Amino acid sequence: MAALVPQEINFEVYQDRLTFCLYEYHSWPEWTFHWLPVSFIDRLEGSLKRIAITFIHEFAQSNGMSYLDEWGDLEWVLEWMDGYASGPNPDKEERKEYRRTIRSYCKGHAVHLLERVQKRRYYKRLRQVVERYRPADEYEKGLIALFREGLQFIGSDTPSIMRYFYDPYDDEGIGDGITVDPDRMIRIVFDPHDLLADNLSEMLNHEIQNCDYLIAPATTLFLTPELTEPFSKDDYPERFAAWAESFAEYLNAYKPDRP
């Protein structure tokens, strides 16, 4: 059977009937947080800043990505950080840093920039604007190159990364296993390396270590009487992960001397 059908098989209720579902997992870095930052936008000016805001906005929208403030774990982390800052453990400087970070995420710059990116789209024809932009220096040149490559993940004709995540153990959202929602692993954050992100990633890593399994991207095919095409698997998740990693590495490594 495995030789005839290399994909795995599951029973699913599909269109109100019990149906076989073929699925095959993609190559995916399960323990990696694909957290796209917005903090780098602060270093940009003029049209490039508007391009960056539009790019992240459209990238998130096309891929069904949530923003940091859409999940309850942000509130939980902020409460924990406030309790820690009020306790006896931190010294004066650490307490000041905790308080500054909490203010930024509650009613300061971090939350305002996240809201701006979530709500604003400056360009309807992003591809043309990116192609026309002339970088002013090496940093802008690398950033625009990444934007150009990332355009393959934007648009109504592209699949959403979130639609690939398949949980074969969850029947209509009532699975018994403990897992970590992919929306918390792939989302838009302010800065993946600031104090809040450090505490949040520590919390999530603890959850991952204690969960029963992680939900991974897979290509699925329901075997229905209406089926007209054979099982076919693309490489969208692999390309998505590779680009997201390159984007994060570039922003981490290349920090220009700007305000």
N, C-alpha and C positions, 0 to 999 in steps of 0.2 A: 504493500500500500504506500509506504514512504517513497518508494522508487517511482510510483505512478503519480503521486501527489506530494511534491516536496514541501508544500506549504502545510501549516498546521490547520486543524479543523476544529470548529466550535459550533455549538448550537446557539442560535439567536432567535429572538422573537422579532421578526422583520415584517412590517406592514400587516400586523395582526396574525401572523402565521409563523409556525416553527420552521426555521430555515437553517441549512448548513451555511457556515461562513468560513471561507478560506482566508487565512491571514499569514503574513510573513513579516517578521520584524526587520527594521532598518538598522544599519550600523549607527549607533547613537551613544554619545558620552553621558551615561545615565547620572553620574554624580556631579555633573557640571551645571552651574547656574548660568543660564544665558540671560543676564541682566543687562539690558541696554541702558546706558546712562544718558542723562541730559545735562549734567554739570559742565561738560566740555563746551556747551553752547555759550557759556559765560565768557569764553575766551575769543569768541567770534564777533564780528561787526558787520553792519550793513546787510547787503544781499546774501552773503554767505551765512549769516546768522538766521535769516529768514528761510534759506534753503535747508539748513540743518533742522529747524523746527518743523518744517513741512515734511522733510524726509522721515524723521522719527514718528511724527503723527501718522503718516500714510503707511509706514512700515508696520506699526502696531495695529492699525486698523485692518490692513490686508491679512495679517496673520492671527487675528483674534487675540492679541496680547493685552493683558490687563495692566493697569498702572498700580504702583506700590500702594496707594491709598485706597484701593478697591478691596483689599483683603483685611480681615480682622487682625492678622499677625502684626501689622504696623502699630495698631493701638496697644497690643499686648507688649511689644518691645518698648514702646515709649513709656508705658507704665512701669516696666521693669527698670528701665534706665533712670526714671525719676526716683524710684525707690532706692536704687543703688547710689545715686548722687546725693540723696538725703541721708544716707547711712554713714557709718564711721570709717569705711574702708578707703574711699578715694582721698588723695591729697588735694591741696587747694587748686592746683593747675588742672588735675583730672576732673575735679568737680566742675570747674569753670567750662571745660570742654564739653562735658556731658550736658550742662545747662544750655550752652550755646547751640548744640546739636538739636536738643529737644525743642527749643524755641524756633529753630529753622524749619523743623518738620511740622510743628503745630500751627504756626501762623506767620512764618518767616519765608525766607527766600526759597528754600527747598520745595515746600508745598506750592508756592506760587509759580515757580518755573514748571513743575510737573503739571499743574493745572493749565498753564499757558500752552504747553506742548499738546496736551490732551484735547484742547478746544480749538486751537488755531491751525489754519492751513493757508499759507500766504500765496501759494501758486497752484493753480488747477492743472497746469501742464508742467509738472515737475521735471520730467525727462528732458524736455527742451531747455529748461532753465539750467539744469545741471550741465548739459552738453555745451551750453553757451558760456558758462562761467570761466573766467580766466584767472587761475590762481596767482596770488601775489607773492608766495614764497613756497618753500619745500613742504612745510606743514600743510598748507592749503592744498597743494598738489596731491599729497597722499590722501588727504581727507576726501577730496573730490573723486579720486580714483576709487575709493571705497564706496562712496555714494553711487557712482556709476555701476559698480559691480552689484551693489545692493538693490538696484532698480529691478533686477530679475525677480525679486520677492514682493514687488508692489504692483497692485492693479487688480481689476475685477477678473482678469483672465488667468490669474495665478492662484494656486491652492493656498489654503491657510495651514500653517504648521500645526495648529491646534486640531485640525480635523484628522490628522494622522494618528493622534494618540488613541490607542485602543486598549481597553481593559477586558480581557477575555473572562475574568473572574467576576465581573460586575454585571448582574442581570437587572437591567432597567434601573440602575442607580441604587440597588439595595445589596451590594456585595458585602460579605462579612469580613473581608481582609482589610487590614489597615495599610493605607498607602499615603503618598504625598501628592497633592493635586499638581499636575503639570503647569497650571497657571501661576503657581508660586515659584516654579523653577525657571520659567521663561516670562519675563515681564519688563516693564519700563521702571527704572529707579532713578533717583537723583544722582547718586554716586555709589558705585559698588564697592568702594574702598573707604568710605567714611565710617565714623564710629557707629552709626545706626546700622549700616549694612553689615559691619563686623559682628554685631550682636545678633542681627537677624539670621545671618548665614550660620552662626554657631547654633542657634535654635533649630534651624532647618536641618543641619547636619545631624543633630541629635535625633530628630524625628526620622530621618532617613535610615539611620543606623538601627532604629527600633521598629521600623515598619515591616510589614510582611513581604512587600514587593513594591517595585516602582513601575509606573505606567510608562511604556515606551512607544515610540512611533512605529506604526505597522501599516502596510497596505492590505486592505480587506476586499473581499469579493463575496457577495451573497449569491448563492446558487438558487436562483429562482427560475420559473418557467420562462420569464421574459428575458433571461440572459442571452446576449448576442455576441459578447466579446470574451476572449479568454482572460485568465489572470495576467495582469501586467503590472510591473513594479517600476516606479521611477526613482530618482535619487534626490528628490526635493529636500527631505530631512537632512541628508548628508551634506548637501550644498549649503543649506541654512546654517547648520552647526559650524561648518568650516568658515563661512563668512562672518558669523557672529564672533567666533574666536579671533579671527584676524582683526575685526573692528575693535574689539576690546584690547587686544595686544597693542595695536597702534596708538590708541588713546592713552594707554598706560606708559608706553615707552617714549612717546613723542609729545612732550609738554613744552610748547613754545613759551618764550619769555614775553608774556602778554599780560595786560591788566586782569 
